[in-house]
Amino acid sequence: MTETQLAAVSDRGFLDPKHSKYPGIFGWIFSTDHKRIGLLYLYSAMGFFLIGVMIGVGMRLELLTPGRTIVSAQTYNDMFTMHGMIMIFLFLVPLPPGAFGNLFLPLHIGANDVAFPRLNLLSWWLYVIGALTILGTVFTPGGPPDTGWTLYVPFSTQTPHSVTMAILGIFIVGFSSILTGINMIATVHRLRAPTMKWSRLPLFVWGIYATAWIQVLATPMLAITLLLVVAERLFHVGLFNAVKGGDPLMYQHMFWIYSHPAVYIMLLPGMGIVSEIIPVFSRKRIFGYWAMAISVLAIAGAGSLVWAHHMFVSGMSTAAVFVFSLLTFAVAIPSAIKVFNWLSTMYKGSISLDPPMLFALSFIFLFTIGGLSGLVLGAAATNVPLHATDFVVGHFHYVMFGGGGVAVLGALHYWLPKIYGKMYNKTAATVGWAIFFIGFNLLYFSMLILGYEGMPRRYYNYPPQFTVLNVISTVGSWVLVIGLIILLTNLIHGIFRGTPAGNNPWDARTLEWTLPSPLPAENFATVPVVTHGPYDFESPLESP
């Protein structure tokens, strides 16, 4: 391509249909442009997220009163299983690296695409195929799985519901995750601009990089585990059947060897997003850059060693309980480093409470509650009475939704002006954030109290003494959804009717803000020259 042709293509945004050789929707689903693939992940994952939210609201409606409220006990089991599978495997695991990693990691390091563009497109295809397979279980004669998203044996090997089909869908989505991880690792190592040293990488890149290693190393364990469940269902090999000499606890070990690191697949990109937002809206360089970067890798590594704290009541030896409890507390150290460094970055900063910053502050607050409640569960003495109660559900949502989900909302409000070149209504975003934040805490803090008082999780019915807190929690779900509706409606309105945002409305310092808004079809006409770190607000932002 000549320089004239390159300039002509670069002048057109990547959203311009003329950019693709295929017409209409085919120009998207066959595109190898990392930005289009990132948006494909964003649109599809947010669609599945809305389905998961609707199922979650249905569950809370059922728990509004003791006994049957709107659905039967069996339908309730189906609902919490599908809610968990959708939110974990179709939203929180794939969206941050698939959407924001694809959209911005190449831009952050001065690259024009990811290392393997066709593999990148294949990963999205596999994700959609796997997602539709999971959702398709709703329409099968056996009905959707009713095992919970953890698929614990022996129930998952015996239930007549469509567990095998759901496992096939998760297996395919897992391959998509592995391909994304390979692509991100190769891109960071091989496509950085020559002057983009490791010490100049934005912290979002470090978050995606650490996440990618977890995707590549841990996801195969999930694939092996689920294949063994299918073998048990189809051929009755007895691997997890104690009657045939198998060990049901082996499934739990194998499942959590993947699933606890997967918590950080959902969380580490969110930490990277928050690490981008806070310096920009504090007008200060990030405090302790290398401590922040190394802590991301430490969380990824240490988080892979603590899986058995989910199994303290399963009959493990006292020595094993002690070791895994100690390791669980050790994971809190790099997490605390990040929280203290974020607070130190804001100290004496010129803080601007724009919507992205509100979500970043919410992330810190909610993630801290989730982390502290996690330490309660990490100690065996308190884990035993709280295990399998609503306390675990509340803790899990404070970490996953209050961490990963809130970070996604913050990223949307931070990067949407760059993606589309339009600005949303900041007042509406602030109102939506406030309503969402209130609803979130009404919903999930009530669960922490319910669990402390002894209400088991996943129960369709409950004694009358739990009614008041369940009503508060359910009302909180309504408030949260109202906030979400305001936030997402405002963002969509901004995309189509918003005012022009300009190339750098936040006066940020990472490379994507040097480009036009919306982003051009070709990222960089010349290789960027990076002369300073990503959070140096004393240096001018130079166009590459």
RAWOZI-V839795 format. One record per pair of residues at least 24 apart in sequence whose C-alpha atoms are under 6 Angstrom apart, sorted by the first residue. I is the first residue (numbers start at 1). J is the second residue. Records with the same first field share a line. If there is no record, write none. Layout:
I = J / J
This chain:
10 = 520 / 521 / 522
12 = 520
13 = 518 / 519 / 520 / 521
14 = 520 / 521
32 = 117 / 118 / 121
34 = 102 / 113
35 = 103
38 = 98 / 99 / 102 / 103
41 = 98 / 99
42 = 99
45 = 91 / 95
49 = 91
52 = 83 / 86
55 = 83
60 = 474
64 = 470 / 471
66 = 461 / 462
67 = 461
73 = 460
77 = 146
78 = 146
81 = 146 / 148 / 149
84 = 149
85 = 149
92 = 266
93 = 265 / 266
96 = 269
105 = 205
107 = 512
108 = 511
109 = 192
110 = 192 / 193 / 528
111 = 191
112 = 523
114 = 187
115 = 183 / 186 / 187
123 = 176 / 179
126 = 176
127 = 173 / 176
130 = 169 / 172 / 173
133 = 169
134 = 166 / 169
137 = 162
157 = 233
164 = 230
171 = 223
178 = 215 / 216
181 = 212 / 215 / 216
195 = 529 / 530
196 = 530
200 = 533
202 = 534
203 = 272
204 = 272 / 273
207 = 268 / 269 / 272
208 = 269
210 = 297
211 = 265
218 = 258
221 = 258
222 = 258
256 = 307
257 = 307
260 = 307
261 = 303 / 304
266 = 404
267 = 404
270 = 404 / 407
274 = 360
280 = 508
281 = 351 / 352
282 = 346 / 349 / 350 / 351
283 = 350
285 = 535 / 536
286 = 345
287 = 341 / 345
292 = 338
295 = 334
302 = 331
325 = 378 / 379
328 = 378
355 = 430
356 = 410 / 413 / 414
359 = 410
363 = 403
366 = 398 / 402
367 = 399 / 402 / 403
370 = 395 / 398 / 399
388 = 456 / 457
389 = 451 / 455 / 456 / 457
390 = 447 / 450 / 451 / 456 / 457
391 = 447 / 448 / 451
394 = 444 / 447 / 448
417 = 501
418 = 517 / 518
419 = 518 / 519
420 = 518
421 = 500 / 501 / 517 / 518
422 = 495 / 498 / 499 / 500 / 501
423 = 494 / 498 / 499 / 501
424 = 491 / 494 / 498
429 = 487
432 = 483 / 486 / 487
435 = 483
436 = 480 / 483
439 = 476 / 479 / 480
440 = 480
442 = 473 / 476
443 = 473 / 476 / 477
446 = 473
509 = 534 / 535
510 = 534
514 = 543
